[in-house]
Amino acid sequence: MVIDAGYNPGNIGDIDFESAKTHASLITPVPGGVGPMTIATLLTQTTDAATRQLGLTTH
């Protein structure tokens, strides 16, 4: 499995897709592979930090 989190101009990831596809059974797409998870994680961490900073509790 290859998780390509890189992004370069021209919608190109950090790996050589043609070479990797002969070795990996799964490869994340570029663009759009890890972006949604990155955004969700950042939003969760931001709300958690704000909740702690304000002294609020979650139920």
Backbone as a chain_set.jsonl record, in Angstrom:
{"seq": "MVIDAGYNPGNIGDIDFESAKTHASLITPVPGGVGPMTIATLLTQTTDAATRQLGLTTH", "coords": {"N": [[0.848, -1.161, 0.0], [0.519, 2.212, -0.821], [0.612, 5.409, 0.447], [0.285, 8.362, -0.779], [1.029, 11.395, 0.132], [1.98, 13.703, -0.862], [1.989, 16.671, -2.927], [2.375, 18.195, -5.971], [2.903, 20.768, -8.452], [0.754, 20.378, -11.254], [-0.83, 18.262, -10.529], [0.61, 16.065, -9.427], [1.915, 13.521, -7.432], [4.247, 12.518, -4.779], [5.409, 10.108, -5.374], [6.6, 7.83, -7.898], [4.216, 6.922, -9.868], [3.886, 4.992, -11.947], [5.99, 3.185, -11.499], [5.449, 2.401, -8.863], [2.965, 1.147, -9.056], [3.394, -1.422, -9.91], [4.248, -2.733, -7.701], [2.652, -2.161, -5.505], [-0.528, -2.879, -4.046], [-2.524, -1.115, -3.484], [-2.971, 2.36, -3.989], [-3.106, 5.705, -2.999], [-5.073, 8.241, -4.559], [-3.922, 11.139, -6.39], [-4.864, 14.33, -7.18], [-6.732, 14.46, -4.032], [-6.618, 12.167, -2.448], [-5.591, 11.941, 0.326], [-6.376, 14.359, 1.267], [-9.128, 14.995, 2.194], [-9.138, 13.589, 4.686], [-7.044, 14.855, 6.0], [-8.06, 17.474, 6.282], [-10.327, 16.946, 7.893], [-9.063, 15.996, 10.221], [-7.549, 18.257, 10.981], [-9.648, 20.072, 11.522], [-10.896, 18.772, 13.686], [-8.809, 18.802, 15.583], [-8.521, 21.559, 15.901], [-11.012, 22.348, 16.989], [-10.931, 20.853, 19.355], [-8.714, 22.031, 20.639], [-9.666, 24.665, 21.0], [-11.828, 24.166, 22.679], [-10.514, 23.182, 24.98], [-8.964, 25.462, 25.593], [-10.922, 27.311, 26.268], [-11.876, 26.159, 28.514], [-14.001, 24.405, 28.467], [-16.134, 21.49, 28.66], [-16.666, 18.358, 27.049], [-19.347, 16.191, 26.182]], "CA": [[0.0, 0.0, 0.0], [1.243, 3.48, -0.879], [-0.169, 6.588, 0.776], [1.017, 9.487, -1.36], [0.5, 12.621, 0.723], [2.606, 14.854, -1.506], [1.282, 17.296, -4.041], [3.24, 19.089, -6.725], [2.189, 21.349, -9.597], [0.373, 19.438, -12.309], [-1.507, 17.11, -9.911], [1.582, 14.981, -9.337], [2.303, 13.198, -6.063], [5.667, 12.361, -4.5], [5.926, 8.819, -5.833], [6.503, 7.525, -9.326], [3.044, 6.052, -9.923], [4.105, 3.858, -12.86], [6.863, 2.22, -10.837], [4.801, 1.906, -7.648], [1.786, 0.307, -9.319], [3.794, -2.819, -10.103], [4.608, -3.293, -6.399], [1.635, -1.884, -4.492], [-1.883, -3.288, -4.411], [-3.361, 0.063, -3.299], [-2.278, 3.646, -4.021], [-4.047, 6.811, -2.869], [-5.04, 9.111, -5.726], [-3.469, 12.53, -6.283], [-5.228, 14.878, -5.876], [-7.943, 13.968, -3.388], [-6.461, 10.93, -1.687], [-5.522, 12.141, 1.77], [-6.859, 15.706, 1.584], [-10.304, 15.029, 3.065], [-8.78, 13.149, 6.035], [-6.224, 15.914, 6.582], [-8.965, 18.558, 6.666], [-11.128, 16.484, 9.027], [-8.189, 15.942, 11.391], [-7.252, 19.631, 11.389], [-10.848, 20.64, 12.137], [-11.066, 18.138, 14.991], [-7.783, 19.308, 16.487], [-8.814, 22.97, 16.166], [-12.13, 22.442, 17.935], [-10.453, 20.328, 20.637], [-7.856, 23.052, 21.252], [-10.521, 25.782, 21.428], [-12.609, 23.681, 23.822], [-9.608, 23.175, 26.132], [-8.568, 26.825, 25.929], [-12.065, 27.966, 26.905], [-12.223, 25.442, 29.737], [-15.281, 23.71, 28.295], [-16.07, 20.032, 28.639], [-17.512, 17.714, 26.041], [-20.092, 15.045, 26.719]], "C": [[0.899, 1.232, 0.0], [0.265, 4.601, -0.557], [0.659, 7.79, 0.335], [0.391, 10.782, -0.863], [1.094, 13.871, 0.084], [1.751, 15.415, -2.626], [2.218, 18.307, -4.68], [2.45, 19.659, -7.905], [1.928, 20.312, -10.686], [-0.317, 18.198, -11.777], [-0.615, 15.876, -9.851], [1.934, 14.763, -7.877], [3.806, 13.069, -5.918], [6.249, 11.041, -4.989], [5.823, 8.72, -7.349], [5.401, 6.474, -9.472], [3.299, 4.818, -10.79], [4.978, 2.782, -12.23], [6.161, 1.584, -9.634], [3.661, 0.949, -7.944], [2.142, -1.154, -9.573], [4.112, -3.506, -8.783], [3.502, -3.159, -5.355], [0.257, -2.33, -4.97], [-2.87, -2.125, -4.292], [-2.493, 1.31, -3.314], [-3.331, 4.739, -3.898], [-3.946, 7.7, -4.103], [-4.485, 10.493, -5.39], [-4.119, 13.271, -7.424], [-6.429, 14.149, -5.286], [-7.797, 12.734, -2.538], [-6.499, 11.126, -0.187], [-6.054, 13.499, 2.194], [-8.069, 15.742, 2.489], [-9.997, 14.588, 4.504], [-7.928, 14.203, 6.734], [-7.1, 17.053, 7.079], [-9.792, 18.154, 7.885], [-10.3, 16.456, 10.305], [-7.855, 17.34, 11.893], [-8.451, 20.3, 12.053], [-11.086, 20.064, 13.532], [-10.062, 18.688, 15.995], [-8.031, 20.77, 16.852], [-9.943, 23.114, 17.172], [-11.741, 21.894, 19.31], [-9.602, 21.365, 21.367], [-8.686, 24.223, 21.77], [-11.333, 25.394, 22.657], [-11.742, 23.679, 25.085], [-9.243, 24.589, 26.568], [-9.683, 27.583, 26.637], [-12.506, 27.286, 28.202], [-13.559, 24.73, 29.67], [-15.074, 22.205, 28.357], [-16.996, 19.505, 27.568], [-18.178, 16.507, 26.663], [-20.264, 14.006, 25.668]], "O": [[1.9, 1.293, 0.715], [-0.776, 4.734, -1.2], [1.617, 8.179, 1.003], [-0.645, 11.216, -1.367], [0.737, 14.986, 0.462], [0.904, 14.725, -3.195], [2.781, 19.166, -4.003], [1.437, 19.086, -8.308], [2.782, 19.48, -10.99], [-0.394, 17.186, -12.473], [-1.046, 14.772, -10.188], [2.221, 15.721, -7.159], [4.559, 13.456, -6.812], [7.469, 10.88, -5.014], [5.054, 9.44, -7.987], [5.626, 5.288, -9.231], [2.953, 3.707, -10.39], [4.725, 1.591, -12.413], [6.265, 0.377, -9.414], [3.41, 0.03, -7.164], [1.284, -2.029, -9.463], [4.236, -4.73, -8.74], [3.427, -3.96, -4.424], [-0.085, -2.18, -6.143], [-3.928, -2.14, -4.92], [-1.41, 1.327, -2.728], [-4.337, 4.713, -4.607], [-2.855, 7.895, -4.637], [-4.57, 10.952, -4.251], [-3.939, 12.867, -8.573], [-7.061, 13.328, -5.951], [-8.78, 12.285, -1.949], [-7.341, 10.547, 0.499], [-6.171, 13.758, 3.392], [-8.049, 16.466, 3.484], [-10.545, 15.159, 5.447], [-8.078, 14.419, 7.937], [-6.899, 17.547, 8.189], [-9.941, 18.946, 8.816], [-10.788, 16.851, 11.364], [-7.873, 17.586, 13.099], [-8.291, 21.016, 13.041], [-11.441, 20.797, 14.455], [-10.423, 19.005, 17.128], [-7.779, 21.177, 17.987], [-9.847, 23.911, 18.106], [-12.185, 22.425, 20.328], [-9.752, 21.556, 22.574], [-8.432, 24.721, 22.867], [-11.505, 26.2, 23.571], [-12.188, 24.126, 26.142], [-9.212, 24.887, 27.762], [-9.416, 28.407, 27.511], [-13.395, 27.774, 28.899], [-14.184, 24.477, 30.7], [-13.969, 21.71, 28.134], [-17.993, 20.139, 27.225], [-17.628, 15.878, 27.568], [-20.866, 12.963, 25.924]]}, "num_chains": 1, "name": "protein.A"}
